[in-house]
Amino acid sequence: MKDKNIERIADIFAMVTFSYVTGMLIEIFYAGMTLEQSFTSRNASVPLNLITARMFGVYRNYLLRRFQIERQWLKVIVDLISFISFQIPIYIIVLTFAGASGEQIYKAVSGVVLLFLIMGPPYGYYLDSIRKLSFHLLKSHKNGSL
């Protein structure tokens, strides 16, 4: 399997798992959505995450390369900006599809923005970790040590 395919799979896995957990927490505990609305929203987000996860990974890689990010604190800023600028429009579409009211969308999005200030950089770290683990597993498999 090619490295780009492994990175694609890692990007998708990271986005789907991260989005599902953090999205439900925000929707239920902050926005006041019902469990059913949140499950609808999260399940609706999976196909979108399958489509957009790799695009986000490429977008993030581009920003890191474009700004020649080597220092960790600058990488945190790029992770924050890339996550917010890429995910907010998608999240609004998902909430609309789930039947959230305008007020619920406003609250959920404002909660996400605040949360992304905290969670954007950990997602970047999580994504990098999933990518490294995926490449390690592939290498172990190729060497027959898995």
MIDOSE-1310 file (N, C-alpha, C; in nm, 2 decimals, decimal comma, always signed):
residues 146
mkdk	+0,09/-0,12/+0,00/+0,00/+0,00/+0,00/+0,09/+0,12/+0,00; +0,05/+0,22/-0,08/+0,13/+0,34/-0,09/+0,12/+0,43/+0,03; +0,22/+0,51/+0,05/+0,22/+0,60/+0,17/+0,10/+0,70/+0,17; +0,07/+0,75/+0,05/-0,05/+0,84/+0,04/-0,18/+0,77/+0,07
nier	-0,19/+0,64/+0,04/-0,31/+0,57/+0,08/-0,32/+0,55/+0,23; -0,21/+0,52/+0,29/-0,20/+0,51/+0,44/-0,24/+0,64/+0,50; -0,18/+0,75/+0,45/-0,21/+0,88/+0,51/-0,36/+0,92/+0,49; -0,42/+0,88/+0,37/-0,56/+0,90/+0,35/-0,65/+0,83/+0,45
iadi	-0,62/+0,70/+0,47/-0,69/+0,62/+0,57/-0,68/+0,68/+0,71; -0,56/+0,72/+0,74/-0,53/+0,78/+0,88/-0,61/+0,91/+0,89; -0,61/+0,99/+0,79/-0,68/+1,12/+0,79/-0,83/+1,09/+0,82; -0,89/+1,00/+0,75/-1,03/+0,97/+0,76/-1,06/+0,91/+0,90
famv	-0,98/+0,82/+0,94/-1,01/+0,76/+1,08/-1,00/+0,87/+1,18; -0,90/+0,95/+1,18/-0,88/+1,06/+1,28/-1,00/+1,16/+1,28; -1,04/+1,20/+1,16/-1,15/+1,30/+1,15/-1,28/+1,24/+1,20; -1,31/+1,12/+1,15/-1,44/+1,06/+1,19/-1,45/+1,04/+1,34
tfsy	-1,34/+0,98/+1,40/-1,35/+0,95/+1,55/-1,35/+1,08/+1,63; -1,26/+1,17/+1,59/-1,25/+1,30/+1,67/-1,38/+1,38/+1,66; -1,44/+1,39/+1,54/-1,56/+1,47/+1,51/-1,68/+1,41/+1,59; -1,69/+1,28/+1,58/-1,80/+1,21/+1,65/-1,81/+1,24/+1,80
vtgm	-1,70/+1,22/+1,86/-1,69/+1,24/+2,01/-1,71/+1,39/+2,05; -1,63/+1,47/+1,99/-1,64/+1,61/+2,03/-1,77/+1,68/+1,99; -1,82/+1,64/+1,87/-1,95/+1,69/+1,82/-2,06/+1,66/+1,92; -2,07/+1,53/+1,96/-2,18/+1,49/+2,05/-2,17/+1,57/+2,18
liei	-2,05/+1,59/+2,23/-2,04/+1,66/+2,36/-2,09/+1,80/+2,35; -2,06/+1,87/+2,24/-2,10/+2,01/+2,22/-2,25/+2,01/+2,20; -2,30/+1,93/+2,11/-2,44/+1,93/+2,08/-2,53/+1,90/+2,19; -2,50/+1,81/+2,27/-2,58/+1,76/+2,39/-2,57/+1,86/+2,51
fyag	-2,44/+1,88/+2,55/-2,42/+1,95/+2,67/-2,42/+2,10/+2,66; -2,39/+2,15/+2,54/-2,39/+2,30/+2,53/-2,50/+2,35/+2,45; -2,53/+2,29/+2,33/-2,63/+2,34/+2,25/-2,77/+2,30/+2,29; -2,78/+2,20/+2,37/-2,91/+2,15/+2,42/-2,99/+2,07/+2,32
mtle	-2,92/+2,01/+2,23/-2,98/+1,92/+2,13/-3,02/+1,79/+2,20; -3,12/+1,72/+2,15/-3,15/+1,59/+2,21/-3,05/+1,49/+2,17; -3,05/+1,38/+2,23/-2,96/+1,27/+2,20/-2,99/+1,22/+2,05; -3,12/+1,22/+2,02/-3,16/+1,18/+1,88/-3,11/+1,28/+1,78
qsft	-3,12/+1,41/+1,81/-3,07/+1,51/+1,71/-2,92/+1,50/+1,70; -2,85/+1,47/+1,81/-2,71/+1,46/+1,80/-2,66/+1,34/+1,73; -2,73/+1,22/+1,75/-2,70/+1,10/+1,67/-2,72/+1,13/+1,52; -2,83/+1,20/+1,49/-2,86/+1,23/+1,35/-2,75/+1,32/+1,30
srna	-2,71/+1,42/+1,37/-2,61/+1,51/+1,33/-2,47/+1,43/+1,31; -2,44/+1,35/+1,41/-2,31/+1,28/+1,40/-2,31/+1,18/+1,29; -2,42/+1,11/+1,27/-2,43/+1,01/+1,17/-2,43/+1,07/+1,03; -2,49/+1,19/+1,02/-2,49/+1,27/+0,89/-2,34/+1,32/+0,87
svpl	-2,27/+1,34/+0,97/-2,14/+1,40/+0,95/-2,04/+1,29/+0,90; -2,06/+1,16/+0,92/-1,97/+1,06/+0,88/-1,94/+1,06/+0,73; -2,05/+1,06/+0,65/-2,02/+1,07/+0,50/-1,94/+1,19/+0,47; -1,98/+1,31/+0,53/-1,91/+1,43/+0,50/-1,76/+1,42/+0,54
nlit	-1,74/+1,36/+0,66/-1,60/+1,34/+0,71/-1,52/+1,24/+0,61; -1,59/+1,14/+0,56/-1,53/+1,05/+0,47/-1,48/+1,13/+0,34; -1,56/+1,22/+0,30/-1,53/+1,30/+0,18/-1,43/+1,41/+0,21; -1,44/+1,48/+0,33/-1,36/+1,59/+0,35/-1,23/+1,57/+0,43
armf	-1,22/+1,46/+0,50/-1,11/+1,43/+0,59/-0,97/+1,44/+0,52; -0,96/+1,38/+0,40/-0,84/+1,39/+0,33/-0,81/+1,53/+0,28; -0,92/+1,60/+0,23/-0,90/+1,73/+0,19/-0,85/+1,82/+0,30; -0,90/+1,80/+0,42/-0,85/+1,87/+0,54/-0,70/+1,84/+0,56
gvyr	-0,67/+1,71/+0,56/-0,53/+1,67/+0,58/-0,43/+1,74/+0,47; -0,48/+1,74/+0,35/-0,40/+1,81/+0,24/-0,39/+1,96/+0,27; -0,50/+2,02/+0,31/-0,51/+2,16/+0,34/-0,41/+2,20/+0,45; -0,42/+2,12/+0,56/-0,33/+2,14/+0,67/-0,18/+2,12/+0,63
nyll	-0,15/+2,01/+0,56/-0,02/+1,99/+0,51/+0,03/+2,11/+0,43; -0,06/+2,16/+0,34/-0,02/+2,28/+0,26/+0,01/+2,40/+0,35; -0,07/+2,43/+0,45/-0,04/+2,54/+0,54/+0,09/+2,53/+0,61; +0,11/+2,40/+0,66/+0,24/+2,38/+0,73/+0,36/+2,40/+0,64
rrfq	+0,35/+2,35/+0,52/+0,46/+2,37/+0,42/+0,47/+2,51/+0,38; +0,35/+2,58/+0,35/+0,35/+2,71/+0,30/+0,42/+2,81/+0,39; +0,39/+2,79/+0,52/+0,45/+2,88/+0,62/+0,58/+2,83/+0,68; +0,63/+2,72/+0,63/+0,75/+2,65/+0,67/+0,75/+2,64/+0,82
ierq	+0,65/+2,58/+0,87/+0,63/+2,56/+1,02/+0,73/+2,45/+1,07; +0,82/+2,49/+1,16/+0,91/+2,40/+1,23/+0,89/+2,41/+1,38; +0,86/+2,53/+1,43/+0,85/+2,54/+1,57/+0,71/+2,50/+1,61; +0,71/+2,43/+1,73/+0,58/+2,37/+1,77/+0,47/+2,48/+1,80
wlkv	+0,51/+2,59/+1,86/+0,41/+2,69/+1,89/+0,34/+2,75/+1,76; +0,42/+2,75/+1,65/+0,36/+2,80/+1,53/+0,27/+2,69/+1,47; +0,31/+2,57/+1,48/+0,22/+2,46/+1,44/+0,09/+2,46/+1,51; +0,09/+2,49/+1,63/-0,04/+2,50/+1,71/-0,13/+2,61/+1,65
ivdl	-0,07/+2,72/+1,61/-0,15/+2,83/+1,55/-0,21/+2,78/+1,41; -0,13/+2,72/+1,33/-0,17/+2,66/+1,20/-0,28/+2,56/+1,22; -0,26/+2,47/+1,32/-0,37/+2,37/+1,35/-0,50/+2,44/+1,39; -0,49/+2,54/+1,47/-0,61/+2,62/+1,51/-0,68/+2,68/+1,39
isfi	-0,61/+2,75/+1,31/-0,66/+2,83/+1,20/-0,72/+2,73/+1,10; -0,64/+2,62/+1,06/-0,69/+2,53/+0,96/-0,81/+2,46/+1,00; -0,82/+2,42/+1,13/-0,93/+2,34/+1,18/-1,06/+2,43/+1,18; -1,05/+2,55/+1,23/-1,17/+2,64/+1,23/-1,21/+2,67/+1,09
sfqi	-1,12/+2,72/+1,01/-1,16/+2,77/+0,88/-1,21/+2,66/+0,79; -1,17/+2,53/+0,81/-1,22/+2,42/+0,72/-1,35/+2,36/+0,78; -1,36/+2,35/+0,91/-1,47/+2,27/+0,96/-1,60/+2,35/+0,99; -1,59/+2,47/+1,02/-1,71/+2,55/+1,06/-1,82/+2,55/+0,95
piyi	-1,79/+2,57/+0,82/-1,89/+2,57/+0,72/-1,95/+2,43/+0,70; -1,87/+2,33/+0,72/-1,93/+2,19/+0,71/-2,02/+2,16/+0,83; -1,98/+2,21/+0,94/-2,06/+2,18/+1,06/-2,20/+2,25/+1,05; -2,20/+2,37/+1,00/-2,33/+2,44/+0,98/-2,42/+2,36/+0,89
ivlt	-2,37/+2,30/+0,78/-2,45/+2,22/+0,69/-2,50/+2,10/+0,77; -2,42/+2,03/+0,84/-2,46/+1,91/+0,92/-2,57/+1,95/+1,02; -2,56/+2,05/+1,09/-2,66/+2,09/+1,19/-2,79/+2,12/+1,12; -2,79/+2,19/+1,01/-2,91/+2,22/+0,93/-2,98/+2,10/+0,89
faga	-2,90/+2,00/+0,84/-2,96/+1,87/+0,79/-3,02/+1,80/+0,91; -2,96/+1,81/+1,03/-3,01/+1,74/+1,15/-3,14/+1,80/+1,20; -3,18/+1,92/+1,15/-3,30/+1,98/+1,19/-3,28/+2,08/+1,31; -3,16/+2,12/+1,34/-3,14/+2,21/+1,45/-3,20/+2,35/+1,41
sgeq	-3,25/+2,41/+1,51/-3,31/+2,55/+1,49/-3,19/+2,65/+1,47; -3,23/+2,77/+1,42/-3,13/+2,87/+1,41/-3,05/+2,90/+1,53; -3,13/+2,91/+1,64/-3,07/+2,93/+1,77/-2,97/+2,82/+1,81; -3,01/+2,70/+1,79/-2,93/+2,58/+1,82/-2,80/+2,58/+1,73
iyka	-2,82/+2,62/+1,61/-2,70/+2,63/+1,52/-2,60/+2,73/+1,57; -2,66/+2,85/+1,60/-2,58/+2,96/+1,65/-2,50/+2,92/+1,78; -2,57/+2,85/+1,87/-2,51/+2,81/+2,00/-2,41/+2,70/+1,97; -2,44/+2,60/+1,89/-2,35/+2,50/+1,86/-2,22/+2,55/+1,79
vsgv	-2,24/+2,64/+1,69/-2,12/+2,69/+1,62/-2,04/+2,78/+1,71; -2,10/+2,86/+1,79/-2,03/+2,94/+1,89/-1,95/+2,85/+1,99; -2,02/+2,75/+2,03/-1,95/+2,65/+2,12/-1,83/+2,58/+2,05; -1,85/+2,55/+1,92/-1,74/+2,49/+1,85/-1,62/+2,58/+1,83
vllf	-1,65/+2,71/+1,80/-1,54/+2,80/+1,78/-1,46/+2,81/+1,91; -1,53/+2,83/+2,02/-1,46/+2,83/+2,15/-1,39/+2,70/+2,18; -1,46/+2,59/+2,15/-1,39/+2,46/+2,18/-1,27/+2,44/+2,08; -1,28/+2,49/+1,96/-1,17/+2,47/+1,86/-1,05/+2,55/+1,91
limg	-1,07/+2,66/+1,98/-0,96/+2,73/+2,03/-0,88/+2,64/+2,13; -0,95/+2,55/+2,19/-0,88/+2,45/+2,28/-0,85/+2,32/+2,21; -0,94/+2,28/+2,12/-0,93/+2,14/+2,06/-0,86/+2,14/+1,93; -0,85/+2,25/+1,85/-0,79/+2,25/+1,72/-0,64/+2,19/+1,73
ppyg	-0,56/+2,24/+1,82/-0,42/+2,19/+1,83/-0,42/+2,04/+1,87; -0,50/+2,00/+1,97/-0,49/+1,86/+2,00/-0,54/+1,77/+1,88; -0,63/+1,82/+1,80/-0,66/+1,74/+1,68/-0,54/+1,73/+1,59; -0,47/+1,84/+1,57/-0,35/+1,83/+1,49/-0,25/+1,72/+1,54
yyld	-0,24/+1,72/+1,68/-0,15/+1,62/+1,74/-0,21/+1,48/+1,72; -0,34/+1,47/+1,74/-0,41/+1,34/+1,72/-0,39/+1,29/+1,58; -0,41/+1,38/+1,48/-0,39/+1,34/+1,34/-0,25/+1,30/+1,31; -0,15/+1,37/+1,36/-0,01/+1,33/+1,34/+0,02/+1,20/+1,41
sirk	-0,04/+1,17/+1,53/-0,02/+1,05/+1,60/-0,08/+0,93/+1,52; -0,20/+0,95/+1,47/-0,27/+0,84/+1,39/-0,19/+0,81/+1,27; -0,14/+0,92/+1,20/-0,06/+0,90/+1,08/+0,07/+0,82/+1,11; +0,14/+0,86/+1,22/+0,26/+0,79/+1,26/+0,23/+0,64/+1,29
lsfh	+0,12/+0,62/+1,37/+0,08/+0,48/+1,40/+0,05/+0,40/+1,28; -0,02/+0,46/+1,19/-0,05/+0,39/+1,06/+0,07/+0,35/+0,98; +0,17/+0,44/+0,97/+0,29/+0,41/+0,90/+0,37/+0,31/+0,97; +0,37/+0,31/+1,10/+0,44/+0,21/+1,18/+0,38/+0,07/+1,16
llks	+0,25/+0,07/+1,17/+0,18/-0,06/+1,15/+0,21/-0,11/+1,01; +0,21/-0,03/+0,91/+0,24/-0,07/+0,77/+0,38/-0,13/+0,76; +0,47/-0,05/+0,82/+0,61/-0,10/+0,82/+0,63/-0,23/+0,89; +0,56/-0,25/+1,00/+0,57/-0,37/+1,08/+0,51/-0,48/+1,00
hkng	+0,40/-0,46/+0,93/+0,33/-0,56/+0,85/+0,42/-0,60/+0,73; +0,49/-0,50/+0,67/+0,58/-0,53/+0,56/+0,70/-0,62/+0,60; +0,74/-0,59/+0,73/+0,85/-0,67/+0,78/+0,81/-0,80/+0,84; +0,68/-0,82/+0,85/+0,63/-0,95/+0,90/+0,64/-0,96/+1,05
sl	+0,65/-0,84/+1,12/+0,65/-0,84/+1,26/+0,52/-0,80/+1,33; +0,42/-0,79/+1,25/+0,29/-0,76/+1,31/+0,21/-0,88/+1,36
